[in-house]
Amino acid sequence: MDSGRHQRIAERFQLALALDDFSERMLRQKLRRKHPEAPAAEIDAMIGAWRLRRPGAEQGDGEGTPIAWPPRRG
């Protein structure tokens, strides 16, 4: 791979991480408004629970048809 392509991949990855951080901060703010009495640890637990049950998380984040892992050899 050329260095320009490496740079574009790195920039896209950094953007994905920044978007994830931003979305978590927004969710945290929403949960604090909804549960003003909740301690930080409880808000953290709510965020963790959301990550596990959000749409698409049930089968992982990959595209395609879920398969058993490790795949069976026939």
Order of alpha helices (4+ residues) and beta strands (2+ residues): alpha-alpha
